[in-house]
Amino acid sequence: MERNALLAVSFGTSYADTLEKNIAAIEADLAAAFPRHTLRRAFTSGMILRRWKERGVDMDNVPAALERLAAEGYTHVLVQPTHIMNGEEYHKLARQAEEYRDRFAELMVGVPLLTAAEDYLELGRALLEVLPPRREDRAVVYMGHGSEHQANSAYALMEYAFRDLGRPDVLIGTVEGYPDFAAVLRRLAERPQVKRVELRPLMTVAGDHAKNDLAGEEDSWKRILEGQGYEVACVLTGLGEYPQVRALFVAHARQAQA
């Protein structure tokens, strides 16, 4: 008998509130879109899994989740990541899933939010629905996580997509990649008309980086910009909180199953 499961795989978060508002919200939309599938969760971050375990909560990584599904007799498994780009975490997920391919009649793996060229424009259009209108004296700065992986180029591509959509006021920097915050500051300095900056996370969840590196009280992007004379506002909303963005993850899952 055919038994279907949908495994939603996230990097993870140690914040219970952002887990519910972002990851659980994406999972709920996936479950609604695939009502004949049993929904399961897995995280790829070992650090996040350890933090939850220290609190007495056991969560699955990808191998554990797939092992459990195989043992329970599921035959068709759809794996959909909630990752932003095709970086190290996604490739780890894909490698781990491939090892279980012969345990199921069918194993399908979806792709991250930013994969095909059209994905950048789709995400840009979705975010334009929630961004404030363009103003000459204001810039919107997104913080991405960043990576040493070659997929880090996704952030520059995303900023280019915003330009093509008529929003050159939207800039993107990263915590651990290029363009970094220094590059953002240089681009802001080239625009003397900009007096206000709105900071937003370009991350599935508005977790530790958003709350501390972006908007924290010490050495954050917010404090540095204020020190340079900008009026700064922070919108700490993870991408998973937006229905328009969640719909893009659902669309990727449908494409994987097609």
N, C-alpha and C positions, 0 to 999 in steps of 0.2 A: 504494500500500500504506500502511495506517495505521501510523504510528510514534508512540509515546507517550513523553513526557518529563515528569518532575516536577522543577520548579525550586524548591528550598528557599532562601528569601531571608531573610537575617539582617542585623541592624545590623552585626554582626561583633565580633571581639575580637582584640587583639594578643597575648594570652596563649595559647601553644600548649596548655597544660594545660587551660584552661577551654574552649578550642575543642573539644578531644576529649571532655571530660566533659559538655558541654552541647549545643553546636551539632551536632557529629558524632553524638551520641546521638539527638537529635531526627531528624536525617536518616536514621539507621539504622532508626528505627521507621517513618518515612514509606516508606522503601524496602521494608520488610517488608510494609507494608500495601498497597503498589501494586507487586507483583512484575513486572507487565508494562510498567512505566515505567522509563526510564533516569533515574537521579537525577543532578541537577547542583546546584551551589552558586553563590550570588551574595551579595555583601555590599552594603549601601546606604551605608555610611559611607565617604566619600572619605578621611578621615583614617586609618581603619583600613587601607584598601586601599593607601595610600601607605606606611604602616609595613611592611606585608608586602613591598611592592615593594622597599623599601630593604634588605630581607633576601634579596632575590633570588627572591621568590615572587610570581608574577603570579596574582591572583585576579580573577574577573569581577565587574563591577557588573551591574545588571539588563539594560541595553541590550546589553552585550557578550555576556552569556549567551544572551539571546534571539536575537541575531544569529547566534551560533554554532549554536544549535539549528535555526534556519531554514536555514542553509547546509548543515547535515548532513541535511536532508530530514525533520525531525520534523514531523508534521502536527497532533498534538493535544498541547497543553502545559497542564499544571496548575501554577500558581504558588502556593506556600503560604508565607506569611511566618511567621517565628518571633518577630515583634514582640509586645510586650505590649498596646499600645493603638493606636487608630486616629489616630496622631499624624502629625507632619510626615514622618517617614521612610516610613510606610506610604503616605501619599498621594503621595509622590514615586514610590514603587514602582508604585502603581496608574497614575499618569500615564505613566510610562515603558512599562509593559506595554501600555497602550492603544494606543500608537503602533505596536505590532507586531501588532495584532489581525488585520490583513488579510494577514499573512505566514503564517498558519496556518489550517487548516480549523476548528480550535476552540482558543480560549485562555480558560482558566478561572483566576480569581484568588480565592484563599481570603482569609479575614479573620483579623486578629490574635486573640490569646488572649482579650482582653476586648472584646467587640463587642456582643452581645445581652445583655439583662438577666439571662438565665439563666446566662450565662458567668461572672458574678461569683460566683454561688452554687456553680457547678460547680468553679471554681478554689478557692473557700473550702473546699468539702468535700474536695478533693484535698489541700490543705495541712493540713487538720485531721488527716489520717492521719499526718503527719510532725511535727506540733507536739507539744510536751510538754503534759501535762494542765494545765488551768487551776488556778492557785494565787492566793490573795488577795494574797500578798506579791510576786508577780512579774508583769511585763508583757512581752509580746513586741512588739518594734518592728521593722517592716519598713522598709527603705529602698528607695524607688522612684527612678527617674532624674528624672522631672519634666520639664515642658516649658512653654513659653509658649503652646503650641497649646491650643485649647479642649478637646481630648480629655484634658487633664490632670485633668479632673473624675473620670476613672476611678479615681484613687487614693482619693478620698473615698468613692466608691461601693463600692470594695472593702472599706474599713474598715466601712462600713455593713452590707455583706453578712456580715462576720465577726460583727457584733453580732446580726444576725438568726439566725445559726447558733449563738448562745449563747456567743460568745467576745468580750465587750467588753474583755477584757484585751489584745486585739491592736490595736496602733496602727500607723498608716502615715504616714511622712513622706517627703519627696523632697529630692533634692540641688538641683534646678534649677526647682522649681515650688512650688505650694501644695497641701497643707500642708507647710511647711518644717520644719527641725529645731527652730526656736524654738517652733513650734506643738506639736510633740511634747513638748518640755520643759514647756510650760504644762500640757498634759493630764496629764503625769506628776505635776506638782506638785499637781494637784487630787486625787491619790490617795496620801495620806500613808502608807497601808499598804504601798505598793510599795517594796520594798527591793532587788529584783533585776530586772535587765533583760536579756532575751535579744535580741540584734541579728541580723537576717537580711536578705539582699538580696531585694527583690521585682523581680528582673531575670532575664532569660533566662540570662545568664552572670554568674558572680561574678568580674568582671574588675577594672578599675582602680578604679572607685568603691567596690566592696566591699572591696578590699584596702587602699585608702588612706583614702577618706572615711569608711568605716564602721568599719574595724578597725585603721587605721594608728597609728603611734606618736606622731604630732604632729597636733593640732587635729582629731582624728577624733571621730565620735560616741561611740566607746568612751571615749576619753580625757576628753571633756567630761562624760560621765555619771559616770565614776569620780571626777572632780573634784568632783562634786556629792554624792558619798557613796554612789552605787549600786554594787552588786556586778554586774559586767557579764560576760556570756558572749557570744561571737560564733560563729555558725554560718554559715560562708562556703560555702554551697551554692547554686549557681544553680538556677533553676527547671527548666532542662533536664536536671538530674540526676535528677529525680523521674519514675519511670515513669507515675505518675498524671497529671502535668502534660503529659508527652509525648503521652499518649493524647488529651488535649484538642486538641492541634495536629492529630493524625491525624483526629480527628472533624471538625474544620473543613475539612480537605482533602476528606474524603468528602462533606461538605455542598456544597462548591464544585463537585464533580463530578456531584452528583445532578441 
